[in-house]
């Protein structure tokens, strides 16, 4: 089940919200939320919900062990992390490992095994489980002695399948002591509707355009078409991913949880380093705090710093998907961050225009490897981006794009940069000086949200195209 579905919007979510409101006491609310979260996961993964339950019980046991055994807690932590990673490696990377081995194995000697099904969201809840064990080990969070509460943290449906990665210490108190205020509930509805609009009205349209272009072999595309394709995909993945994060944050507020922000206008970045401070913030900070810093960070000399960065971005790429294209994408970003550390950042600081241009080009080229699974096809696409062909034997952008695409493309670009945000902030400052305008603005805001919700529902009912791009995560 996904947020952008009629079943979720009009059956599952209303039932959960009503139960969360009418049930007395935090224990009953937690139990209802746990059952709902497991049902939410089982809707799409069937018996694999047992894996979620097993993960919760295993991590609960290891948390107890870490808390009790002062002398052996490091060993227990290592085993606990190892078991979590073992589940992840087997379920997500087994097929990839076998395919990679077979690629270099002489013909006739290949390993033949059945494919292992990839559970949706396994990367998210595995990282959350690891963060719980590490936080308990470091005494950054208090041990959770109630197994149902820990199971709720791991399986909580708003952030279960597409993040953000919620650290245990962030919501530890809210698991046992939370309140749903009218203000937070209304903010949650607003955030959810905005996220739904991002996903359905922008990401889906841009995704359809990107699919139309990128299904065509790169050698048959004109330069204008390949650039249109990757720009459309860049908008799709941003509004899809940030839209899901907005919906998750909004759902959390409606239920009494406060999740941290996950995106902050990444396409306005002036360096790749800044891009990763704005893009998928929960993942980048997770790798920083649980891998980069424990590896030594930048405290052990320049060479060690660069090695640590490559390790982190290699694993960042691999986290996103089991293919060499994802690995290349991760290392690609890591290399540019190292280049910036070597002194290129000083050049970037001289010109905002150049730094913006450099960053967006690097990011767009990187998205090619993120989008195209076969790495040799990805390289062909990049070559076509910079070949500047003009023969009519190729597909041009004008052969594919229509008026709806153009409108959504412009809207997507405007909402992915800071121009509208700055304009909105100035309008707010002006409105706050006039009480009448404040009331009018509130009604207008409600009207806009109703229109977004209406258009989103109509779009979901009318179209079958509603891709879920996180199945590889």
Secondary structure, DSSP 8 states (H G I E B T S, - for coil): --SSSHHIIIIIHHHHHHHHHHS-SHHHHHHHHHHHHHHHHHHHHGGGHHHHHHHHHHHHHHHHHHHH-TTTHHHHHHHHHHHHHHHHIIIIIHHHHHHHHHHTS-TT-----------TTHHHHHHHHHHHHHHHHHTSS-----HHHHHHHHH-GGGTTT-----HHHHTTTTTS----HHHHHHHHHHHHHHHHIIIIIIHHHHHHHHHHHTS-GGGB-HHHHHHHHHHHHHHHHHHHHHHHHHHHHHHHHHT-------S-GGG-SSHHHHHHHSSHHHHHHHIIIIITTTTTTSS-HHHHHHHHHHHHHHHHHHH-SSHHHHHHHHHHHHHHHHIIIIIHHHHTT-HHHHHHHHHHHHHHHHHHHH-SSHHHHHHHHHHHTT----TTSB-GGGT--HHHHHHHHHHHHHTSSHHHHHHHHHHHHHTT-HHHHHHHHHHHHHHHHHHHHHHHHHHHH------TTTT-
